[in-house]
Every structure is written in structure tokens, then in C-alpha cells.
Amino acid sequence: MCTELEKDDFGLENSTISEVLTAIQLALNKVPGYLNSDKRNELRVHIKNYINESPVHERGFWEDSILDILLDEKLANPSYKPKVKIGEVRTLLTYNSKVSFSTSLKCLCPENEGVLPDNKVVLRHEVTLNSTNAVNQFIEANNINLPITHPTDRIQYCLEKSVQEIILRCNLNDLGLATALCYYAVRTKLPISENIAVTGGLDSQGEVLKVDSLDGRIETVLRELHFVNKIIIPEGALFNVIIPVNVDIIGVGDLEQAINIVFRK
């Protein structure tokens, strides 16, 4: 793969190392979701040389988004079975309008919050406020009997990516739906399966907002996450990707529809 990327006809001759790594990421998305161990090790050594030449503040991102694809046991093992977690969901973002990647989003409330690991990025309160309020309104409107809600400023949402500069070059409004589902899971103590990936924004009324780069996000799941078989996207969003028969693309228009699908009501 890297040999092909180094050819002049790929237009990379005068590119920066970051641009080369972006191209590698895009190319890696085109290979199967898991490779044999020899091929993974060969690619890892080659790609690591590029990463070592990249700007210091970007290296963690490239290691997460490229090397982890090759090293993660879930991705290397086709027999890996997805688990369920409360307050955590797989979501999709696009870096610098070019590179789509997946990351795990987690909600922490006062009773389950602790010391955040160094590799977590906490989202700003204003980014998640719509989602938190939409869930509280949904719970109240549906007369769901739950303990008193926590003050919204004490609820934290965090991503697994460790390089804040990279996260801040993504449109974090695209996390709206995933954020709401995480918070709902924490409030209701209901689990979310790892076989689900979610992308889409959310307005103050609980309506799902469309996102850009949807093709790239779907392809990221299909090529990297063989254990994901359900992708939730904004209703009516257009994409041009061939979907395998074992994967469902489900469009939702509002928070209630998403809750019914994720929690199988």
C-alpha cells in the first residue's frame, strides 16, 4: 500500500508528511476490515516511519487513527463479538473535512465519574447542552419515572482521542445524536451494543441534523469495524456507498426514533 502511495502519479511528491498520512489513512480504509498478522506488522513498520516525521502534536492522532486499526485485537480478530456498555457509543467524525474516523463517546454523571485518563478529551458544555436538554425533555414528556436529573454543568462527555488539536478541527456539532444517546443510557441504566455506530447532529427540539462527508464515515465503519452491523444516520441523508447485506443503514429524524432503535423499544 505504501509503495503505491509513494508514486508520483498519486500527486504526493511535494506533499507535507501530514498530507501523506491523510492519503495513507484514506487508502487504508479501502482494505478489508482485518489483515493477516504478517501484513499488519509490515504496514505498521512502514507507516510508523511516516508518523515519526509528522508534527509532534499530530503523532498521537495518527497512531490512534492508523496504527490502532492494524493493532486493535477487535479489528485483527474476525471472531470478535461486540459487547454492551452503559453510557458509551461508537460515533463518527471527519477531521479537516478530509479524513473520517470512528471514536468512542462516553457520558460521565456525578455517580460514575472519576479521574479521566490522559487519553480522554472532554467536550465543552456548550457543545453538548442541546443533547442533554433534549433527553431531559423527552424523559419528562414521556413520564419516564427516573431519579432527579443531575445539573447539566456536572455532566461530562469525553472522546477517546487524546490530541485535542485534532478533535477541535472536527465539527463537534455532529456529535449531538451520539451525545444524547449516551446520556439517555446513563439516565435509564440501559446498555448500548458495540455493534452500533451513530452520526448526526441534534437541535434544541430533538430533531436530527445532517452531516457532511457521510460516504467517508460509512466507509470507515465498513472497512475498519467489522463487528458493527448497524449505522444510524440522519433521515434523508444521501450517500453513495455499496452496503453489505449484513449491515443496516438506518435513517432517523428525531431523538425518539433513535432511542427506539438503539434501545429496541
C-alpha positions in Angstrom: 0.0 0.0 0.0 2.7 2.5 1.0 4.7 1.8 -2.2 1.7 2.7 -4.2 1.1 5.9 -2.2 4.7 7.0 -2.9 4.3 7.0 -6.7 4.4 10.4 -8.3 1.1 9.9 -10.1 -0.7 9.9 -6.8 0.2 13.6 -6.6 2.1 13.3 -3.3 5.6 14.2 -4.5 5.6 17.7 -2.9 3.1 17.0 -0.1 3.7 17.5 3.6 4.0 14.5 5.8 0.6 15.2 7.2 -0.9 15.1 3.8 0.8 11.8 3.0 -0.5 10.4 6.3 -4.0 11.6 5.3 -3.6 9.7 2.0 -2.5 6.6 3.8 -5.5 6.8 6.1 -7.8 7.0 3.1 -6.1 4.2 1.4 -6.2 2.0 4.5 -9.9 2.5 4.6 -10.0 0.6 1.2 -8.5 -2.6 2.5 -10.5 -5.3 4.3 -11.5 -4.8 7.9 -8.8 -7.2 9.1 -5.5 -8.4 7.7 -3.2 -11.4 8.5 -0.6 -10.7 11.1 2.4 -10.5 8.8 0.7 -7.9 6.6 -0.3 -5.9 9.6 3.2 -5.9 11.0 4.7 -4.9 7.6 2.4 -2.0 7.2 2.8 -0.9 10.8 6.6 -0.6 10.4 6.3 1.3 7.2 3.6 3.7 8.4 5.4 4.3 11.7 8.3 5.9 9.8 5.9 8.5 8.4 4.3 9.1 11.8 7.8 9.7 13.3 8.3 12.5 10.8 5.0 14.2 11.4 4.5 17.2 13.7 4.8 16.2 17.3 1.2 17.4 18.2 -0.3 15.2 15.4 1.5 11.9 16.2 -1.0 10.7 18.8 -3.8 11.2 16.4 -2.1 9.3 13.5 -1.2 6.4 15.9 -4.8 6.2 17.1 -6.4 6.5 13.6 -4.0 4.4 11.6 -1.8 2.1 13.7 -4.7 1.1 16.0 -6.5 -0.1 13.0 -3.7 -2.6 12.4 -3.1 -3.5 16.1 -6.5 -3.5 17.7 -7.5 -7.0 18.7 -11.1 -6.4 17.7 -10.0 -5.4 14.2 -7.5 -8.2 13.8 -9.8 -10.9 15.0 -12.8 -11.6 12.8 -14.4 -13.7 15.5 -14.5 -10.7 18.0 -18.1 -10.4 19.4 -19.4 -6.9 20.3 -20.2 -6.2 23.9 -22.7 -3.8 25.6 -21.8 -0.7 27.6 -23.8 1.9 29.5 -23.2 5.5 28.6 -20.8 4.8 25.7 -21.4 4.6 21.9 -19.3 4.5 18.8 -19.6 7.7 16.8 -18.1 9.1 13.6 -16.3 12.4 12.8 -14.4 13.9 9.9 -11.0 15.6 10.5 -10.2 18.7 8.5 -13.1 17.9 6.1 -11.0 15.0 4.7 -10.3 12.1 7.0 -13.3 10.3 8.6 -12.7 8.2 11.7 -14.6 6.5 14.5 -14.2 7.2 18.2 -15.9 6.1 21.4 -18.0 8.8 23.1 -18.7 8.4 26.8 -21.0 10.2 29.2 -20.0 10.6 32.8 -22.5 11.7 35.5 -21.6 12.5 39.1 -22.2 9.0 40.4 -20.0 7.3 37.8 -17.4 10.0 37.1 -13.8 9.5 38.2 -10.4 10.7 37.2 -10.3 10.9 33.5 -7.5 9.0 31.7 -4.9 11.2 29.9 -6.2 10.0 26.6 -9.6 11.4 27.0 -10.8 14.7 25.6 -13.7 16.4 27.5 -16.2 18.2 25.3 -17.2 21.8 26.2 -20.5 22.3 27.9 -21.9 24.4 25.1 -21.3 21.6 22.6 -23.4 19.1 24.5 -26.1 21.3 26.1 -28.7 20.7 23.3 -28.4 17.0 23.6 -28.6 16.9 27.4 -31.7 19.2 27.4 -33.4 17.2 24.6 -33.0 14.0 26.6 -34.4 15.6 29.8 -37.4 17.0 27.9 -38.0 13.6 26.3 -38.0 11.8 29.6 -40.3 14.4 31.1 -42.7 14.4 28.1 -43.0 10.6 28.2 -43.4 10.4 32.0 -40.5 8.1 32.4 -40.0 7.6 36.2 -36.3 8.2 36.9 -34.3 9.8 39.7 -34.0 13.6 39.6 -31.8 14.8 36.8 -28.3 16.0 37.6 -27.3 19.7 37.0 -26.3 19.8 33.3 -23.0 21.5 34.2 -21.9 18.4 36.2 -22.4 16.0 33.3 -19.2 15.3 31.2 -18.8 13.8 27.8 -15.5 12.6 26.6 -13.9 11.1 23.5 -11.1 8.5 23.4 -8.8 10.6 21.1 -6.0 12.2 23.0 -4.9 15.0 20.7 -7.2 18.0 21.3 -5.9 19.9 18.3 -7.3 17.2 16.0 -10.7 17.0 17.7 -11.1 20.7 17.5 -10.7 20.6 13.7 -13.8 18.4 13.5 -17.4 19.7 13.5 -18.3 18.7 17.1 -22.0 19.6 16.4 -22.0 16.2 14.6 -21.8 14.5 18.0 -25.3 15.7 19.0 -27.2 12.5 18.5 -24.5 10.2 19.9 -24.2 12.5 22.9 -27.9 12.3 23.6 -28.0 8.5 23.3 -25.1 8.3 25.8 -26.8 10.5 28.3 -30.1 8.7 27.9 -28.3 5.4 28.5 -26.8 6.7 31.7 -30.1 8.1 33.0 -32.0 4.9 32.3 -29.2 2.4 33.0 -29.8 0.8 29.6 -26.8 -0.6 27.7 -25.7 0.2 24.1 -24.3 -2.5 22.0 -20.9 -2.1 20.4 -22.4 -3.3 17.0 -24.0 0.2 16.6 -22.3 3.3 15.2 -24.1 6.7 15.3 -23.5 10.0 13.4 -25.7 13.1 13.2 -26.3 16.5 15.0 -29.2 17.4 17.2 -31.1 20.7 17.6 -32.7 22.1 20.7 -36.0 20.4 19.7 -34.5 16.9 19.4 -34.5 16.9 15.6 -31.6 15.2 13.9 -29.3 17.4 11.8 -27.5 16.2 8.7 -23.7 15.8 8.5 -21.1 16.2 5.8 -18.7 13.5 4.5 -21.2 10.8 5.1 -19.7 8.4 2.5 -16.3 8.6 4.2 -17.9 7.9 7.6 -19.8 4.9 6.4 -16.8 3.5 4.6 -14.8 3.9 7.8 -17.2 1.6 9.5 -17.3 -0.9 6.7 -13.5 -1.2 6.3 -12.4 -0.8 9.9 -15.1 -2.1 12.2 -16.2 -5.5 11.0 -18.2 -6.0 14.2 -20.5 -3.0 13.5 -23.6 -4.0 11.6 -25.9 -1.1 12.3 -25.1 2.5 11.4 -27.6 5.3 12.4 -27.6 8.4 10.2 -29.8 11.4 9.7 -33.0 10.7 7.9 -33.0 11.6 4.2 -29.2 11.9 4.1 -27.7 10.9 0.7 -24.7 8.5 0.4 -23.1 6.7 -2.4 -21.6 3.6 -0.8 -22.3 -0.1 -1.6 -23.7 -1.6 1.7 -23.1 -5.3 2.5 -26.2 -7.3 3.1 -25.3 -7.8 6.8 -25.1 -4.1 7.6 -28.2 -1.9 8.2 -28.1 1.8 7.5 -30.9 3.4 9.5 -32.1 7.0 9.0 -33.7 8.8 12.0 -35.4 12.1 12.1 -35.5 12.8 15.8 -34.2 11.6 19.1 -37.3 9.4 19.9 -36.7 7.3 16.7 -33.1 6.9 17.6 -33.9 5.8 21.1 -36.4 3.3 19.9 -33.8 1.7 17.6 -30.8 1.7 19.9 -32.7 0.5 22.9 -35.2 -1.7 20.9 -38.4 -0.3 22.3 
